[in-house]
Amino acid sequence: MKSEQWKWVNIAKGIGIILVFLGHFNVPDTLRAEIYTFHIPLFFFLSGVVFNGHKPINRFLGDEAKRMIVPYYCWAFFYFVLFKLLVQIVRGQSVNIGKDVYTYLTMGRKDTIWFLSALLCVQVMAYIYLRWVKNNKALFMFFALLLFSICYLFFYRRGLCNFWMNADAAMMALPFFALGYNYRYYRTDIEVKLLHGGWAYWLLCITLFLANIGLGYMNYQLTGVQVDMFHNSYGNPFLMLLSACSGIAAVVLLSYRLNVRWIAYVGKNSMIYFVAHQRFYTVVDPYVLRILGIYIKNTLLLQWINAVVMVIASILLFSLINAVLSHIPAMAFMFGIKPNRSSK
């Protein structure tokens, strides 16, 4: 990730973070439905791109504990104490302490940190399988699609979901991770063929975005279901895969040509933006609306104003928090933040 040739990954992750913000903030329902067709699959794809399946097992387990498990439980404790206990008690809301503790301990479907446990499960499955098949990338892709099909047919269609560590969501996400892992090894050939074009390059990018919109809309029209991995909503799995892959490909192409430093910064430090933004929004947004005198349902324009204000506020706030915590090694370690080199 230190090389310039991987800079596009941070750009793509930064775009993904903005999409996650918009998906959780107050935007028109049609835009939210479109974002949900591919924004979480995008993160699984990018994780596959940078995944190293050749590590010794002791190093792999150590890295996963440092990068995923420790941050997960630290964020879970932060969420539970600050929001589940303090905020809800202040608001006079009931708190089911036993259920919340159980869900956090088993890395269940809870808050935005569900993604960390699902990604951890995906990476463990990928590591085990790649070592078994000796890094055969084609077999890995086949295995991922097979697990995806089994999960959909035998679990979701029977109402069996929300497993420990979000293993069900991990199986549904594995094809995107495997696709990213394969892209890592074949991207040079793809770049040579695509990235030196002019108008044809942008035409392809637009076509892919339109394909994502069209396939997502078709999925909704045929099934009446909007895609949402958190809520186990996929509609037609074949159309879901095609729609998500089209959106991912469009973002990847865009990220090669988009050289914006603050987007790259957000993508490089995506942990805090991804995990913390939703609670910030639920607490702060009502006060922002009250101060600005904006009533969400009034007009489409005011919806957009509110969403843009919240996106900018979130990026500024969490960039500041990230910069501060990165200088405190213990806090950076606990919350999965990249430490500032000068603080080491």
N, C-alpha and C positions, 0 to 999 in steps of 0.2 A: 504493500500500500504506500510505500515511500516514493515509488517511482512516478514520474509524470504520466506514464501510460495508464495508471490506475486512477488518475484524478477524476475521471468521469464517474467513478463509483460514488465518490463523495457528493458530486453534483446530483446524481440520480437519487441518492439518499436524502439530500436536501429538498429536492422536488417532492419526494415521498412524504417528508415531514410536513411540508406545506399542505399537501393533500390530506394528511391525517388531521391537521388543524381544521381545515375547511369541513372535513367530514363530521367533526364533532362540534363545530361552531354553527351558528345560525345562518345557514345558506338554504336556497330553494331546494325542495325535496328532490327534484329531478337531477340537480347537480350532485347532491349527496348520493343518490342511487348510482350515478355514473362513476363517482370517485370510488365507491365501494366495490365496483366490479374488478378493480385491479390494484388498489393501493397497498393492501396487506400482502397479496401475492408478490408485489414488487420487492418488498423487504425480504421475503424468503428467497427470491431469485438472487438478489444482491448478496445475501449471506452465503448462498451457494457459490457465487463467483469467487469470494475470498476465502472459502473454506479450505483448510489444509487437512486432507485425510491421510497423510503419510506420517504423522507424528507418532512417536512411541506412546504407548497407552498411558504411562504415568504422566507424561507431559500433557497429553490430551485431557486427562481428567483434572489435572492441576489448572490448566487454562480455562476449562469449563467452570470449575469452581470459582475461579477469580473473576471471570468475565460475566458469568450468568447466575450462579447460585447465590453467591454473597450479595450482589446487587439486588437480586430478587427479594431475598428475605429482609434486607435493609429497607427497601422501598415498601415492602409489605408492612413492616413494623411502623414505618412513617405514616402510611395510609391508615392503618388500623388505629393508632393512637390519636393522630391529629384529626382525621376526618370521621372515622367511625365512632370514636368515643367523644372527643371534645366538641366537634361541630354539631353532630346529631343530638348530643345531650343538650347543648346550648339552644338548639332549635326545638327542643322538646320532642324529638323523634325517638321511637323505640329502637333499641340496638340488640340484635341477636348475636351476642358475643360468641357463643359456642359454635354456631354455624359459620361465622366469619373466620374465626380462628382455624377451624377445620379446613375451610376452603383455601386459606393462605398457606397452611402447613403442607397441604397436598398439592400445592401449585395449581389450583383449579381455575375456573373461568371467573376471574375477578379483576375489575379495574383494567387499566391499560397494561399492567404487568403480566397479564395472561400471555402476551406475545413472547415474553422472555422464557417462560416455561415451555411454551410450544416450540420455540426455536431450539431450546436445549434438547428437547425430545427428538426433534428432527435431526440435529447434529449427532446425537448418540446413535440413532438408527443408521444414519449415513456412514458414520465411522465404522460401525460393526459390519455393515454390508460391504463397504469398499475394501475392508481388510479381508473379508471372506472371499470376494471375487477378484482379489488382487488388482483393484482399481480399474476394473472393466467398466468403462463409462456407459457403454450401450446397455449392458445388463443392469446397471444402476438405474438408468432411465426406465427400463422395462419394469424393474422391481418397484419403482416409485409409482408408476401408473397402475400396477397390479394392486398395491396397497390402497391407493386412492379408490379403485373400483370396489375392493372388498369393504372398505370403510363405508362407502356410500350405500352399497347394496345390503350389507348385513348389519350395519349399525344405524345409520341415519334413517333409513327407510323403516326401521323398526323402532325408532324413537330412542335408541341407545346412544347416548352422547355425554359430553362433559366428564371425560375420564380423568384420572389423576395425571398431572403434568400436561393436561390438555392433549393427551396422546391421540385422541380422535381428530382434533384440529391439525395435529402434526402430520397424520397420515394423509389428510386432504391437502396439506401444504407441500408434501414431499416432492411432487412432480415439479413444482416451481423451483425448489431448491436444487433438484437434480438437473433441471434445465440450466440453471445458473452455473452449476459445477461443470457441465459439458461446455457451456459457452466459454468458460475460462480457458479451455484448452483449444478451442477452435476459433476464438475471437480474432486472431491475427489474420486468418484467411478471410473472415467476414469483413474485417476492417478494410483490407486491401480492395475488396470488391465494392464496398459501399461508401466508404468515408471520403473518397476523393471526388465524389460527384458534386454537381452544382444544383440546378433546379430539380433534377431527378431525385436527389437525396431528400430535399424538403417535400417533394411530392409523395415519396414513400412514407415519410414521417406523418404527413397529414392523412394519407390513406390508412395507415395503421390506427391512428386515433379514430377515424371514422368507422373502421371495422370494429374497434372496441365498442363504440357507441351503438352501432347497428346490432352486433351480436348480443350485447347486454340488453338492449331493448327487446330483441327477439326472445331472449330467455325470459324476460319479465312477462311478455305478452303470452307466451306459451304456458307458463307455470303460475303466473301471478305472484311470484316470489322475488324479492329483491335480495341480491347477494349480500351476505353479512357473515363473515367467518365466526365472529364472536357469538352470534345467535344461531349458528348452525344452519344458515339459510344459503342454499346453493342453486336452487331451481334445477334446471337441466345440467347435469355435470359436464357433458360434452360442450355445450355452449358456454358454460362458465369457464372451462379451461381455455377455449379459443378466445373468448372475450378478454380474459385476464392476460393471456400471452400477447395479444395485439396491443393492449395498453402498455404492458411492460416493454415490448419492443419499441414502441413509439417514444417512451421516456428514455430508454437507452440511447436511441438515435439523437434525441434532443440534447441529452447530457454531454455527448461528444462535442457539440458545437456551442454549448452554453457555458461561457467562462465568467461566472459571477462569483466573486470571492466570498460574499456573505452566505450564499447558498452552499458553497463548498464547506464553509465553517460549520454551518448547521448540520450538514450531512456527516462531517467528520466527528462531530460531538453529539450524535443523534440521540444517545441514551436519555439524557435529561429532558430533551424536548418531547420525545415520544412518551415517556413514562409520566411526566409531571403535568402536562398541559391540561388534561381533562379536568382534574380537580381544581386547578387554577381558574378554569373557565366557569365551572359550576358555582364557585364562590364569588368570583369577581364580576362576572357578566351582569347579574341583576343590578349591581350598583352602577356599572357603566351605563346601562340602559336608563337608569333613573337619573343619573347626572346629565346625560345627553338629552333626556326627554324623548327617547326613542321607544316606540312601541313596536315590537317585532312584526306583528301581523299587519301593520299599516300599509307599507308599500314594499315592493321588491327593492327599490333603491335603498331604503333604510336598512333592509336586511343585509345588503352588501356593505353598507357603511359600517354596520356593527361587526360583520365578519372581518373586514379589513382592519378595523381598529384592534380587534382582539388578536388577529394574527401578528400584527406589528408589535403590540404590547407583549405578547407571549415570547416572540423572538428576542426582543430587547431584554425582558426580565430574565429569561433563562440563559441568555448569553452572558449576562452579568453574573448570575449565580454560578454558571459553569466556570467562568474565569476565576471567581473567588475560590471555589472548591478545588479547582485544579492546582492551587497553590498550597493546599492542605492535604498532604499525602494520605493520611488516614481516612479523611472524608472522601477523597477521590476513589480510594480503594473500595470503600463501603458502598458507594452509589454508582460504581461503574463508569466513572468519569476519567478521561485520559489526563494523567498528571502533567503539570507544567514541568518541562525539563529542568528549569532553573531551580525548582523546588526539591529536586531529588538530592 
